[in-house]
């Protein structure tokens, strides 16, 4: 029988591996402080912040948590992201490293500002 997918962000965090939960809770708190009016939803199996467009998302993996601001945000902060594992769309934070709170906050604020100023349509 297939495992039921979480339908809320709290359920997603609770269903994540134990080593992922502290990072997920902390990441969620940071992003909620950046976008307190945004809705938290599960889309494509992952937590997203939406206001009303997609702002950013995050997810738990085997050895790391991924934070997904926009690709434009990652590009804008490329110098500050040196030394961190990134892809075109994700900042990857291993569970054995602390979250770069200030950097995550800056990335989140960049995304929020861009969406509110309609410089982007959000996550996609």
Biopython code that builds the backbone (N, CA, C, O; Angstrom):
import numpy as np
from Bio.PDB.StructureBuilder import StructureBuilder

atoms = [
    (1, "UNK", "N", (0.843, -1.177, 0.000)),
    (1, "UNK", "CA", (0.000, 0.000, 0.000)),
    (1, "UNK", "C", (0.891, 1.244, 0.000)),
    (1, "UNK", "O", (1.866, 1.316, 0.748)),
    (2, "UNK", "N", (0.556, 2.205, -0.830)),
    (2, "UNK", "CA", (1.349, 3.425, -0.939)),
    (2, "UNK", "C", (1.191, 4.288, 0.311)),
    (2, "UNK", "O", (0.113, 4.382, 0.897)),
    (3, "UNK", "N", (2.301, 4.913, 0.695)),
    (3, "UNK", "CA", (2.289, 5.818, 1.840)),
    (3, "UNK", "C", (1.537, 7.091, 1.460)),
    (3, "UNK", "O", (1.744, 7.648, 0.382)),
    (4, "UNK", "N", (0.672, 7.541, 2.351)),
    (4, "UNK", "CA", (-0.125, 8.740, 2.078)),
    (4, "UNK", "C", (0.759, 9.982, 2.138)),
    (4, "UNK", "O", (1.549, 10.141, 3.069)),
    (5, "UNK", "N", (0.629, 10.860, 1.147)),
    (5, "UNK", "CA", (1.422, 12.085, 1.090)),
    (5, "UNK", "C", (0.858, 13.124, 2.059)),
    (5, "UNK", "O", (-0.358, 13.247, 2.204)),
    (6, "UNK", "N", (1.736, 13.864, 2.717)),
    (6, "UNK", "CA", (1.266, 14.926, 3.608)),
    (6, "UNK", "C", (0.496, 15.993, 2.837)),
    (6, "UNK", "O", (0.828, 16.307, 1.694)),
    (7, "UNK", "N", (-0.526, 16.541, 3.467)),
    (7, "UNK", "CA", (-1.337, 17.579, 2.823)),
    (7, "UNK", "C", (-1.160, 18.943, 3.482)),
    (7, "UNK", "O", (-1.692, 19.944, 3.001)),
    (8, "UNK", "N", (-0.409, 18.981, 4.585)),
    (8, "UNK", "CA", (-0.120, 20.251, 5.250)),
    (8, "UNK", "C", (1.389, 20.344, 5.468)),
    (8, "UNK", "O", (2.099, 19.338, 5.446)),
    (9, "UNK", "N", (1.858, 21.566, 5.679)),
    (9, "UNK", "CA", (3.287, 21.760, 5.915)),
    (9, "UNK", "C", (3.703, 21.094, 7.225)),
    (9, "UNK", "O", (4.762, 20.470, 7.288)),
    (10, "UNK", "N", (2.898, 21.216, 8.252)),
    (10, "UNK", "CA", (3.223, 20.560, 9.524)),
    (10, "UNK", "C", (3.336, 19.044, 9.351)),
    (10, "UNK", "O", (4.243, 18.424, 9.908)),
    (11, "UNK", "N", (2.434, 18.453, 8.594)),
    (11, "UNK", "CA", (2.480, 17.015, 8.336)),
    (11, "UNK", "C", (3.715, 16.644, 7.508)),
    (11, "UNK", "O", (4.313, 15.588, 7.719)),
    (12, "UNK", "N", (4.092, 17.509, 6.573)),
    (12, "UNK", "CA", (5.295, 17.278, 5.763)),
    (12, "UNK", "C", (6.524, 17.211, 6.673)),
    (12, "UNK", "O", (7.342, 16.299, 6.558)),
    (13, "UNK", "N", (6.641, 18.177, 7.568)),
    (13, "UNK", "CA", (7.789, 18.219, 8.473)),
    (13, "UNK", "C", (7.792, 16.996, 9.388)),
    (13, "UNK", "O", (8.839, 16.389, 9.612)),
    (14, "UNK", "N", (6.634, 16.638, 9.912)),
    (14, "UNK", "CA", (6.538, 15.473, 10.794)),
    (14, "UNK", "C", (6.889, 14.178, 10.067)),
    (14, "UNK", "O", (7.431, 13.257, 10.677)),
    (15, "UNK", "N", (6.586, 14.096, 8.770)),
    (15, "UNK", "CA", (6.863, 12.890, 7.988)),
    (15, "UNK", "C", (8.314, 12.826, 7.507)),
    (15, "UNK", "O", (8.765, 11.779, 7.043)),
    (16, "UNK", "N", (9.046, 13.935, 7.615)),
    (16, "UNK", "CA", (10.439, 13.984, 7.162)),
    (16, "UNK", "C", (11.322, 13.166, 8.098)),
    (16, "UNK", "O", (10.941, 12.896, 9.237)),
    (17, "UNK", "N", (12.498, 12.772, 7.621)),
    (17, "UNK", "CA", (13.428, 12.053, 8.496)),
    (17, "UNK", "C", (13.762, 12.883, 9.737)),
    (17, "UNK", "O", (13.830, 14.110, 9.650)),
    (18, "UNK", "N", (13.970, 12.248, 10.873)),
    (18, "UNK", "CA", (14.243, 12.988, 12.112)),
    (18, "UNK", "C", (15.377, 14.003, 12.000)),
    (18, "UNK", "O", (15.294, 15.086, 12.579)),
    (19, "UNK", "N", (16.437, 13.666, 11.261)),
    (19, "UNK", "CA", (17.558, 14.595, 11.123)),
    (19, "UNK", "C", (17.202, 15.831, 10.290)),
    (19, "UNK", "O", (17.901, 16.842, 10.361)),
    (20, "UNK", "N", (16.143, 15.763, 9.516)),
    (20, "UNK", "CA", (15.721, 16.891, 8.671)),
    (20, "UNK", "C", (14.831, 17.875, 9.419)),
    (20, "UNK", "O", (14.807, 19.060, 9.088)),
    (21, "UNK", "N", (14.121, 17.412, 10.395)),
    (21, "UNK", "CA", (13.089, 18.228, 11.047)),
    (21, "UNK", "C", (13.597, 19.531, 11.656)),
    (21, "UNK", "O", (12.942, 20.558, 11.473)),
    (22, "UNK", "N", (14.730, 19.552, 12.371)),
    (22, "UNK", "CA", (15.189, 20.841, 12.908)),
    (22, "UNK", "C", (15.456, 21.874, 11.813)),
    (22, "UNK", "O", (15.091, 23.040, 11.958)),
    (23, "UNK", "N", (16.089, 21.451, 10.722)),
    (23, "UNK", "CA", (16.354, 22.372, 9.608)),
    (23, "UNK", "C", (15.045, 22.846, 8.982)),
    (23, "UNK", "O", (14.893, 24.029, 8.678)),
    (24, "UNK", "N", (14.110, 21.935, 8.793)),
    (24, "UNK", "CA", (12.826, 22.304, 8.185)),
    (24, "UNK", "C", (12.069, 23.291, 9.064)),
    (24, "UNK", "O", (11.511, 24.267, 8.564)),
    (25, "UNK", "N", (12.046, 23.045, 10.356)),
    (25, "UNK", "CA", (11.342, 23.957, 11.266)),
    (25, "UNK", "C", (11.988, 25.346, 11.268)),
    (25, "UNK", "O", (11.296, 26.364, 11.248)),
    (26, "UNK", "N", (13.309, 25.371, 11.292)),
    (26, "UNK", "CA", (14.022, 26.642, 11.300)),
    (26, "UNK", "C", (13.830, 27.386, 9.976)),
    (26, "UNK", "O", (13.602, 28.595, 9.966)),
    (27, "UNK", "N", (13.923, 26.668, 8.876)),
    (27, "UNK", "CA", (13.722, 27.277, 7.566)),
    (27, "UNK", "C", (12.308, 27.838, 7.444)),
    (27, "UNK", "O", (12.117, 28.948, 6.948)),
    (28, "UNK", "N", (11.334, 27.078, 7.892)),
    (28, "UNK", "CA", (9.947, 27.540, 7.871)),
    (28, "UNK", "C", (9.784, 28.818, 8.688)),
    (28, "UNK", "O", (9.109, 29.748, 8.248)),
    (29, "UNK", "N", (10.388, 28.875, 9.863)),
    (29, "UNK", "CA", (10.279, 30.061, 10.722)),
    (29, "UNK", "C", (10.922, 31.279, 10.063)),
    (29, "UNK", "O", (10.370, 32.377, 10.125)),
    (30, "UNK", "N", (12.064, 31.100, 9.442)),
    (30, "UNK", "CA", (12.727, 32.204, 8.747)),
    (30, "UNK", "C", (11.832, 32.731, 7.633)),
    (30, "UNK", "O", (11.621, 33.938, 7.515)),
    (31, "UNK", "N", (11.313, 31.829, 6.827)),
    (31, "UNK", "CA", (10.502, 32.233, 5.680)),
    (31, "UNK", "C", (9.178, 32.850, 6.108)),
    (31, "UNK", "O", (8.682, 33.768, 5.455)),
    (32, "UNK", "N", (8.598, 32.351, 7.206)),
    (32, "UNK", "CA", (7.363, 32.951, 7.729)),
    (32, "UNK", "C", (7.623, 34.378, 8.197)),
    (32, "UNK", "O", (6.759, 35.244, 8.061)),
    (33, "UNK", "N", (8.815, 34.627, 8.749)),
    (33, "UNK", "CA", (9.134, 35.991, 9.191)),
    (33, "UNK", "C", (9.351, 36.918, 8.000)),
    (33, "UNK", "O", (9.096, 38.118, 8.101)),
    (34, "UNK", "N", (9.813, 36.385, 6.885)),
    (34, "UNK", "CA", (10.020, 37.173, 5.667)),
    (34, "UNK", "C", (8.681, 37.471, 4.996)),
    (34, "UNK", "O", (8.453, 38.589, 4.534)),
    (35, "UNK", "N", (7.811, 36.492, 4.943)),
    (35, "UNK", "CA", (6.531, 36.630, 4.233)),
    (35, "UNK", "C", (5.388, 36.188, 5.151)),
    (35, "UNK", "O", (4.771, 35.151, 4.910)),
    (36, "UNK", "N", (5.101, 36.964, 6.200)),
    (36, "UNK", "CA", (4.084, 36.537, 7.173)),
    (36, "UNK", "C", (2.667, 36.458, 6.607)),
    (36, "UNK", "O", (1.821, 35.761, 7.167)),
    (37, "UNK", "N", (2.398, 37.151, 5.520)),
    (37, "UNK", "CA", (1.054, 37.127, 4.936)),
    (37, "UNK", "C", (0.888, 36.046, 3.873)),
    (37, "UNK", "O", (-0.218, 35.821, 3.380)),
    (38, "UNK", "N", (1.971, 35.386, 3.523)),
    (38, "UNK", "CA", (1.902, 34.349, 2.490)),
    (38, "UNK", "C", (1.196, 33.107, 3.019)),
    (38, "UNK", "O", (1.251, 32.792, 4.208)),
    (39, "UNK", "N", (0.538, 32.422, 2.110)),
    (39, "UNK", "CA", (-0.081, 31.138, 2.435)),
    (39, "UNK", "C", (0.974, 30.049, 2.327)),
    (39, "UNK", "O", (1.820, 30.082, 1.433)),
    (40, "UNK", "N", (0.924, 29.093, 3.230)),
    (40, "UNK", "CA", (1.785, 27.923, 3.162)),
    (40, "UNK", "C", (0.951, 26.779, 2.605)),
    (40, "UNK", "O", (-0.097, 26.436, 3.153)),
    (41, "UNK", "N", (1.422, 26.198, 1.522)),
    (41, "UNK", "CA", (0.688, 25.123, 0.866)),
    (41, "UNK", "C", (1.643, 24.005, 0.460)),
    (41, "UNK", "O", (2.857, 24.191, 0.376)),
    (42, "UNK", "N", (1.062, 22.856, 0.215)),
    (42, "UNK", "CA", (1.828, 21.749, -0.352)),
    (42, "UNK", "C", (1.483, 21.685, -1.839)),
    (42, "UNK", "O", (0.320, 21.533, -2.213)),
    (43, "UNK", "N", (2.503, 21.802, -2.670)),
    (43, "UNK", "CA", (2.363, 21.670, -4.120)),
    (43, "UNK", "C", (3.447, 20.717, -4.596)),
    (43, "UNK", "O", (4.604, 20.825, -4.190)),
    (44, "UNK", "N", (3.073, 19.798, -5.445)),
    (44, "UNK", "CA", (4.015, 18.821, -5.979)),
    (44, "UNK", "C", (4.772, 18.099, -4.868)),
    (44, "UNK", "O", (5.930, 17.718, -5.033)),
    (45, "UNK", "N", (4.093, 17.919, -3.729)),
    (45, "UNK", "CA", (4.651, 17.175, -2.614)),
    (45, "UNK", "C", (5.588, 17.952, -1.709)),
    (45, "UNK", "O", (6.160, 17.374, -0.785)),
    (46, "UNK", "N", (5.765, 19.268, -1.950)),
    (46, "UNK", "CA", (6.696, 20.077, -1.167)),
    (46, "UNK", "C", (6.035, 21.344, -0.630)),
    (46, "UNK", "O", (5.067, 21.836, -1.209)),
    (47, "UNK", "N", (6.559, 21.873, 0.478)),
    (47, "UNK", "CA", (6.032, 23.129, 1.024)),
    (47, "UNK", "C", (6.400, 24.334, 0.153)),
    (47, "UNK", "O", (7.546, 24.492, -0.268)),
    (48, "UNK", "N", (5.402, 25.174, -0.103)),
    (48, "UNK", "CA", (5.580, 26.416, -0.863)),
    (48, "UNK", "C", (4.982, 27.565, -0.064)),
    (48, "UNK", "O", (4.036, 27.379, 0.702)),
    (49, "UNK", "N", (5.540, 28.740, -0.250)),
    (49, "UNK", "CA", (4.950, 29.981, 0.237)),
    (49, "UNK", "C", (4.384, 30.686, -0.983)),
    (49, "UNK", "O", (5.075, 30.837, -1.990)),
    (50, "UNK", "N", (3.122, 31.121, -0.899)),
    (50, "UNK", "CA", (2.418, 31.703, -2.024)),
    (50, "UNK", "C", (1.809, 33.029, -1.602)),
    (50, "UNK", "O", (1.161, 33.110, -0.558)),
    (51, "UNK", "N", (2.015, 34.091, -2.420)),
    (51, "UNK", "CA", (1.450, 35.404, -2.087)),
    (51, "UNK", "C", (1.217, 36.251, -3.323)),
    (51, "UNK", "O", (2.101, 37.079, -3.546)),
    (52, "UNK", "N", (0.275, 36.208, -4.106)),
    (52, "UNK", "CA", (-0.508, 35.029, -4.480)),
    (52, "UNK", "C", (0.266, 34.142, -5.436)),
    (52, "UNK", "O", (-0.174, 33.035, -5.745)),
    (53, "UNK", "N", (1.413, 34.609, -5.911)),
    (53, "UNK", "CA", (2.271, 33.781, -6.750)),
    (53, "UNK", "C", (3.226, 32.991, -5.857)),
    (53, "UNK", "O", (3.389, 33.297, -4.676)),
    (54, "UNK", "N", (3.847, 31.981, -6.434)),
    (54, "UNK", "CA", (4.833, 31.215, -5.695)),
    (54, "UNK", "C", (6.022, 32.104, -5.361)),
    (54, "UNK", "O", (6.605, 32.729, -6.246)),
    (55, "UNK", "N", (6.378, 32.158, -4.087)),
    (55, "UNK", "CA", (7.542, 32.935, -3.646)),
    (55, "UNK", "C", (8.780, 32.053, -3.572)),
    (55, "UNK", "O", (9.809, 32.354, -4.176)),
    (56, "UNK", "N", (8.669, 30.967, -2.828)),
    (56, "UNK", "CA", (9.772, 30.045, -2.638)),
    (56, "UNK", "C", (9.232, 28.737, -2.071)),
    (56, "UNK", "O", (8.089, 28.644, -1.625)),
    (57, "UNK", "N", (10.101, 27.737, -2.108)),
    (57, "UNK", "CA", (9.735, 26.403, -1.628)),
    (57, "UNK", "C", (10.936, 25.808, -0.902)),
    (57, "UNK", "O", (12.039, 26.354, -0.943)),
    (58, "UNK", "N", (10.703, 24.689, -0.243)),
    (58, "UNK", "CA", (11.796, 23.951, 0.380)),
    (58, "UNK", "C", (11.425, 22.490, 0.451)),
    (58, "UNK", "O", (10.260, 22.125, 0.296)),
    (59, "UNK", "N", (12.428, 21.651, 0.688)),
    (59, "UNK", "CA", (12.168, 20.217, 0.728)),
    (59, "UNK", "C", (13.279, 19.492, 1.483)),
    (59, "UNK", "O", (14.400, 19.987, 1.600)),
    (60, "UNK", "N", (12.943, 18.316, 1.988)),
    (60, "UNK", "CA", (13.890, 17.470, 2.702)),
    (60, "UNK", "C", (14.359, 16.352, 1.780)),
    (60, "UNK", "O", (13.588, 15.806, 0.991)),
    (61, "UNK", "N", (15.630, 16.032, 1.901)),
    (61, "UNK", "CA", (16.226, 14.955, 1.113)),
    (61, "UNK", "C", (17.050, 14.064, 2.036)),
    (61, "UNK", "O", (17.067, 14.276, 3.248)),
    (62, "UNK", "N", (17.719, 13.089, 1.484)),
    (62, "UNK", "CA", (18.440, 12.111, 2.292)),
    (62, "UNK", "C", (19.489, 12.757, 3.200)),
    (62, "UNK", "O", (19.577, 12.410, 4.377)),
    (63, "UNK", "N", (20.280, 13.686, 2.675)),
    (63, "UNK", "CA", (21.382, 14.256, 3.453)),
    (63, "UNK", "C", (21.347, 15.772, 3.562)),
    (63, "UNK", "O", (22.236, 16.377, 4.160)),
    (64, "UNK", "N", (20.319, 16.385, 2.984)),
    (64, "UNK", "CA", (20.266, 17.846, 3.005)),
    (64, "UNK", "C", (18.833, 18.349, 2.870)),
    (64, "UNK", "O", (17.923, 17.608, 2.499)),
    (65, "UNK", "N", (18.663, 19.633, 3.182)),
    (65, "UNK", "CA", (17.417, 20.330, 2.914)),
    (65, "UNK", "C", (17.703, 21.252, 1.733)),
    (65, "UNK", "O", (18.797, 21.806, 1.625)),
    (66, "UNK", "N", (16.730, 21.414, 0.856)),
    (66, "UNK", "CA", (16.862, 22.330, -0.271)),
    (66, "UNK", "C", (15.937, 23.517, -0.073)),
    (66, "UNK", "O", (14.775, 23.354, 0.301)),
    (67, "UNK", "N", (16.454, 24.704, -0.324)),
    (67, "UNK", "CA", (15.665, 25.921, -0.332)),
    (67, "UNK", "C", (15.616, 26.375, -1.772)),
    (67, "UNK", "O", (16.653, 26.481, -2.427)),
    (68, "UNK", "N", (14.418, 26.647, -2.276)),
    (68, "UNK", "CA", (14.228, 27.017, -3.668)),
    (68, "UNK", "C", (13.643, 28.422, -3.785)),
    (68, "UNK", "O", (12.426, 28.587, -3.865)),
    (69, "UNK", "N", (14.515, 29.436, -3.795)),
    (69, "UNK", "CA", (14.031, 30.759, -4.167)),
    (69, "UNK", "C", (13.949, 30.758, -5.693)),
    (69, "UNK", "O", (13.980, 29.684, -6.294)),
    (70, "UNK", "N", (13.851, 31.874, -6.316)),
    (70, "UNK", "CA", (13.880, 31.895, -7.783)),
    (70, "UNK", "C", (15.319, 31.766, -8.257)),
    (70, "UNK", "O", (16.258, 32.058, -7.516)),
    (71, "UNK", "N", (15.480, 31.327, -9.496)),
    (71, "UNK", "CA", (16.808, 31.283, -10.097)),
    (71, "UNK", "C", (17.432, 32.668, -10.136)),
    (71, "UNK", "O", (18.642, 32.817, -9.970)),
    (72, "UNK", "N", (16.595, 33.687, -10.356)),
    (72, "UNK", "CA", (17.083, 35.066, -10.385)),
    (72, "UNK", "C", (17.658, 35.474, -9.039)),
    (72, "UNK", "O", (18.657, 36.191, -8.988)),
    (73, "UNK", "N", (17.048, 35.031, -7.955)),
    (73, "UNK", "CA", (17.551, 35.346, -6.611)),
    (73, "UNK", "C", (18.906, 34.691, -6.395)),
    (73, "UNK", "O", (19.826, 35.324, -5.877)),
    (74, "UNK", "N", (19.036, 33.442, -6.782)),
    (74, "UNK", "CA", (20.317, 32.762, -6.621)),
    (74, "UNK", "C", (21.403, 33.449, -7.442)),
    (74, "UNK", "O", (22.544, 33.572, -6.997)),
    (75, "UNK", "N", (21.046, 33.889, -8.625)),
    (75, "UNK", "CA", (22.015, 34.587, -9.476)),
    (75, "UNK", "C", (22.410, 35.928, -8.853)),
    (75, "UNK", "O", (23.588, 36.286, -8.853)),
    (76, "UNK", "N", (21.450, 36.656, -8.331)),
    (76, "UNK", "CA", (21.713, 37.965, -7.728)),
    (76, "UNK", "C", (22.633, 37.864, -6.513)),
    (76, "UNK", "O", (23.364, 38.809, -6.217)),
    (77, "UNK", "N", (22.610, 36.741, -5.811)),
    (77, "UNK", "CA", (23.425, 36.561, -4.616)),
    (77, "UNK", "C", (24.548, 35.544, -4.842)),
    (77, "UNK", "O", (25.019, 34.917, -3.893)),
    (78, "UNK", "N", (24.971, 35.386, -6.079)),
    (78, "UNK", "CA", (25.963, 34.359, -6.418)),
    (78, "UNK", "C", (27.262, 34.511, -5.624)),
    (78, "UNK", "O", (27.856, 33.507, -5.231)),
    (79, "UNK", "N", (27.708, 35.728, -5.385)),
    (79, "UNK", "CA", (28.949, 35.912, -4.619)),
    (79, "UNK", "C", (28.773, 35.455, -3.179)),
    (79, "UNK", "O", (29.656, 34.803, -2.623)),
    (80, "UNK", "N", (27.641, 35.793, -2.571)),
    (80, "UNK", "CA", (27.382, 35.377, -1.192)),
    (80, "UNK", "C", (27.146, 33.875, -1.075)),
    (80, "UNK", "O", (27.315, 33.295, -0.002)),
    (81, "UNK", "N", (26.755, 33.253, -2.176)),
    (81, "UNK", "CA", (26.479, 31.820, -2.174)),
    (81, "UNK", "C", (27.728, 30.972, -2.396)),
    (81, "UNK", "O", (27.676, 29.748, -2.279)),
    (82, "UNK", "N", (28.849, 31.618, -2.716)),
    (82, "UNK", "CA", (30.083, 30.862, -2.883)),
    (82, "UNK", "C", (30.383, 30.132, -1.582)),
    (82, "UNK", "O", (30.252, 30.697, -0.496)),
    (83, "UNK", "N", (30.777, 28.902, -1.699)),
    (83, "UNK", "CA", (31.022, 28.086, -0.512)),
    (83, "UNK", "C", (29.808, 27.292, -0.080)),
    (83, "UNK", "O", (29.900, 26.456, 0.820)),
    (84, "UNK", "N", (28.668, 27.541, -0.709)),
    (84, "UNK", "CA", (27.445, 26.780, -0.435)),
    (84, "UNK", "C", (27.125, 25.927, -1.664)),
    (84, "UNK", "O", (27.403, 26.329, -2.794)),
    (85, "UNK", "N", (26.553, 24.774, -1.443)),
    (85, "UNK", "CA", (26.139, 23.908, -2.549)),
    (85, "UNK", "C", (24.879, 24.477, -3.179)),
    (85, "UNK", "O", (23.868, 24.660, -2.500)),
    (86, "UNK", "N", (24.935, 24.758, -4.474)),
    (86, "UNK", "CA", (23.780, 25.283, -5.188)),
    (86, "UNK", "C", (23.628, 24.586, -6.536)),
    (86, "UNK", "O", (24.562, 23.977, -7.058)),
    (87, "UNK", "N", (22.425, 24.697, -7.075)),
    (87, "UNK", "CA", (22.152, 24.319, -8.457)),
    (87, "UNK", "C", (21.528, 25.559, -9.086)),
    (87, "UNK", "O", (21.544, 26.629, -8.478)),
    (88, "UNK", "N", (20.994, 25.439, -10.261)),
    (88, "UNK", "CA", (20.349, 26.574, -10.909)),
    (88, "UNK", "C", (19.188, 27.110, -10.084)),
    (88, "UNK", "O", (18.926, 28.313, -10.092)),
    (89, "UNK", "N", (18.492, 26.232, -9.376)),
    (89, "UNK", "CA", (17.282, 26.631, -8.654)),
    (89, "UNK", "C", (17.291, 26.397, -7.146)),
    (89, "UNK", "O", (16.343, 26.789, -6.465)),
    (90, "UNK", "N", (18.326, 25.774, -6.613)),
    (90, "UNK", "CA", (18.300, 25.364, -5.216)),
    (90, "UNK", "C", (19.567, 25.724, -4.458)),
    (90, "UNK", "O", (20.668, 25.718, -5.008)),
    (91, "UNK", "N", (19.383, 26.036, -3.188)),
    (91, "UNK", "CA", (20.456, 26.118, -2.208)),
    (91, "UNK", "C", (20.323, 24.859, -1.367)),
    (91, "UNK", "O", (19.275, 24.618, -0.768)),
    (92, "UNK", "N", (21.384, 24.051, -1.316)),
    (92, "UNK", "CA", (21.346, 22.798, -0.566)),
    (92, "UNK", "C", (22.129, 22.979, 0.733)),
    (92, "UNK", "O", (23.276, 23.426, 0.718)),
    (93, "UNK", "N", (21.502, 22.629, 1.851)),
    (93, "UNK", "CA", (22.144, 22.756, 3.149)),
    (93, "UNK", "C", (22.200, 21.374, 3.807)),
    (93, "UNK", "O", (21.162, 20.806, 4.147)),
    (94, "UNK", "N", (23.406, 20.834, 3.986)),
    (94, "UNK", "CA", (23.525, 19.523, 4.639)),
    (94, "UNK", "C", (23.018, 19.587, 6.079)),
    (94, "UNK", "O", (23.093, 20.630, 6.729)),
    (95, "UNK", "N", (22.513, 18.483, 6.555)),
    (95, "UNK", "CA", (21.972, 18.428, 7.905)),
    (95, "UNK", "C", (23.044, 18.652, 8.982)),
    (95, "UNK", "O", (22.730, 19.049, 10.104)),
    (96, "UNK", "N", (24.299, 18.397, 8.633)),
    (96, "UNK", "CA", (25.365, 18.572, 9.624)),
    (96, "UNK", "C", (25.943, 19.987, 9.615)),
    (96, "UNK", "O", (26.939, 20.246, 10.292)),
    (97, "UNK", "N", (25.338, 20.906, 8.861)),
    (97, "UNK", "CA", (25.759, 22.309, 8.814)),
    (97, "UNK", "C", (24.594, 23.186, 9.273)),
    (97, "UNK", "O", (23.433, 22.839, 9.056)),
    (98, "UNK", "N", (24.899, 24.313, 9.904)),
    (98, "UNK", "CA", (23.809, 25.222, 10.291)),
    (98, "UNK", "C", (23.226, 25.924, 9.066)),
    (98, "UNK", "O", (23.903, 26.103, 8.053)),
    (99, "UNK", "N", (21.961, 26.317, 9.179)),
    (99, "UNK", "CA", (21.340, 27.089, 8.098)),
    (99, "UNK", "C", (21.987, 28.469, 8.041)),
    (99, "UNK", "O", (22.208, 29.086, 9.083)),
    (100, "UNK", "N", (22.295, 28.965, 6.838)),
    (100, "UNK", "CA", (22.792, 30.338, 6.710)),
    (100, "UNK", "C", (21.611, 31.308, 6.791)),
    (100, "UNK", "O", (21.121, 31.799, 5.774)),
    (101, "UNK", "N", (21.168, 31.572, 8.023)),
    (101, "UNK", "CA", (19.932, 32.328, 8.248)),
    (101, "UNK", "C", (19.895, 33.671, 7.538)),
    (101, "UNK", "O", (18.915, 33.987, 6.863)),
    (102, "UNK", "N", (20.941, 34.459, 7.680)),
    (102, "UNK", "CA", (20.959, 35.801, 7.077)),
    (102, "UNK", "C", (20.850, 35.713, 5.562)),
    (102, "UNK", "O", (20.145, 36.513, 4.947)),
    (103, "UNK", "N", (21.528, 34.767, 4.961)),
    (103, "UNK", "CA", (21.485, 34.597, 3.514)),
    (103, "UNK", "C", (20.106, 34.121, 3.053)),
    (103, "UNK", "O", (19.587, 34.606, 2.048)),
    (104, "UNK", "N", (19.526, 33.195, 3.769)),
    (104, "UNK", "CA", (18.176, 32.718, 3.431)),
    (104, "UNK", "C", (17.180, 33.875, 3.523)),
    (104, "UNK", "O", (16.308, 34.028, 2.667)),
    (105, "UNK", "N", (17.323, 34.672, 4.558)),
    (105, "UNK", "CA", (16.442, 35.833, 4.731)),
    (105, "UNK", "C", (16.586, 36.809, 3.545)),
    (105, "UNK", "O", (15.587, 37.293, 3.013)),
    (106, "UNK", "N", (17.810, 37.087, 3.146)),
    (106, "UNK", "CA", (18.050, 37.990, 2.010)),
    (106, "UNK", "C", (17.444, 37.437, 0.717)),
    (106, "UNK", "O", (16.811, 38.169, -0.043)),
    (107, "UNK", "N", (17.642, 36.153, 0.480)),
    (107, "UNK", "CA", (17.070, 35.520, -0.711)),
    (107, "UNK", "C", (15.549, 35.592, -0.691)),
    (107, "UNK", "O", (14.919, 35.912, -1.699)),
    (108, "UNK", "N", (14.963, 35.291, 0.467)),
    (108, "UNK", "CA", (13.508, 35.351, 0.606)),
    (108, "UNK", "C", (12.976, 36.757, 0.393)),
    (108, "UNK", "O", (11.975, 36.944, -0.298)),
    (109, "UNK", "N", (13.634, 37.746, 0.979)),
    (109, "UNK", "CA", (13.206, 39.147, 0.808)),
    (109, "UNK", "C", (13.320, 39.581, -0.641)),
    (109, "UNK", "O", (12.471, 40.323, -1.135)),
    (110, "UNK", "N", (14.356, 39.129, -1.325)),
    (110, "UNK", "CA", (14.524, 39.436, -2.749)),
    (110, "UNK", "C", (13.340, 38.890, -3.545)),
    (110, "UNK", "O", (12.766, 39.597, -4.373)),
    (111, "UNK", "N", (12.979, 37.636, -3.292)),
    (111, "UNK", "CA", (11.850, 37.016, -4.006)),
    (111, "UNK", "C", (10.548, 37.741, -3.714)),
    (111, "UNK", "O", (9.773, 38.024, -4.627)),
    (112, "UNK", "N", (10.307, 38.040, -2.453)),
    (112, "UNK", "CA", (9.081, 38.722, -2.065)),
    (112, "UNK", "C", (8.986, 40.092, -2.739)),
    (112, "UNK", "O", (7.942, 40.448, -3.284)),
    (113, "UNK", "N", (10.067, 40.846, -2.701)),
    (113, "UNK", "CA", (10.095, 42.171, -3.316)),
    (113, "UNK", "C", (9.864, 42.077, -4.833)),
    (113, "UNK", "O", (9.104, 42.863, -5.398)),
    (114, "UNK", "N", (10.519, 41.119, -5.477)),
    (114, "UNK", "CA", (10.372, 40.952, -6.929)),
    (114, "UNK", "C", (8.934, 40.617, -7.312)),
    (114, "UNK", "O", (8.416, 41.151, -8.292)),
    (115, "UNK", "N", (8.292, 39.749, -6.557)),
    (115, "UNK", "CA", (6.907, 39.389, -6.863)),
    (115, "UNK", "C", (5.980, 40.576, -6.605)),
    (115, "UNK", "O", (5.097, 40.859, -7.415)),
    (116, "UNK", "N", (6.175, 41.263, -5.493)),
    (116, "UNK", "CA", (5.316, 42.409, -5.185)),
    (116, "UNK", "C", (5.486, 43.550, -6.174)),
    (116, "UNK", "O", (4.531, 44.269, -6.472)),
    (117, "UNK", "N", (6.689, 43.714, -6.679)),
    (117, "UNK", "CA", (6.940, 44.757, -7.678)),
    (117, "UNK", "C", (6.665, 44.257, -9.089)),
    (117, "UNK", "O", (6.859, 44.970, -10.074)),
    (118, "UNK", "N", (6.207, 43.008, -9.156)),
    (118, "UNK", "CA", (5.869, 42.352, -10.430)),
    (118, "UNK", "C", (7.044, 42.305, -11.400)),
    (118, "UNK", "O", (6.868, 42.395, -12.614)),
    (119, "UNK", "N", (8.237, 42.163, -10.848)),
    (119, "UNK", "CA", (9.423, 41.995, -11.681)),
    (119, "UNK", "C", (9.566, 40.547, -12.108)),
    (119, "UNK", "O", (10.370, 40.213, -12.979)),
    (120, "UNK", "N", (8.778, 39.700, -11.484)),
    (120, "UNK", "CA", (8.792, 38.279, -11.822)),
    (120, "UNK", "C", (7.403, 37.735, -11.545)),
    (120, "UNK", "O", (6.623, 38.337, -10.807)),
    (121, "UNK", "N", (7.104, 36.605, -12.136)),
    (121, "UNK", "CA", (5.846, 35.939, -11.854)),
    (121, "UNK", "C", (5.988, 34.954, -10.708)),
    (121, "UNK", "O", (5.100, 34.135, -10.473)),
    (122, "UNK", "N", (7.088, 35.030, -10.004)),
    (122, "UNK", "CA", (7.282, 34.156, -8.863)),
    (122, "UNK", "C", (8.157, 32.979, -9.197)),
    (122, "UNK", "O", (9.018, 33.046, -10.074)),
    (123, "UNK", "N", (7.924, 31.906, -8.489)),
    (123, "UNK", "CA", (8.795, 30.736, -8.558)),
    (123, "UNK", "C", (9.024, 30.262, -9.981)),
    (123, "UNK", "O", (10.149, 29.936, -10.357)),
    (124, "UNK", "N", (7.946, 30.222, -10.787)),
    (124, "UNK", "CA", (8.126, 29.783, -12.168)),
    (124, "UNK", "C", (7.695, 30.843, -13.090)),
    (124, "UNK", "O", (7.767, 30.670, -14.307)),
]
sb = StructureBuilder()
sb.init_structure("model")
sb.init_model(0)
sb.init_chain("A")
sb.init_seg("    ")
for serial, (resi, resn, name, xyz) in enumerate(atoms, 1):
    if name == "N":
        sb.init_residue(resn, " ", resi, " ")
    sb.init_atom(name, np.array(xyz, "f"), 0.0, 1.0, " ", f" {name:<3s}", serial, name[0])
structure = sb.get_structure()
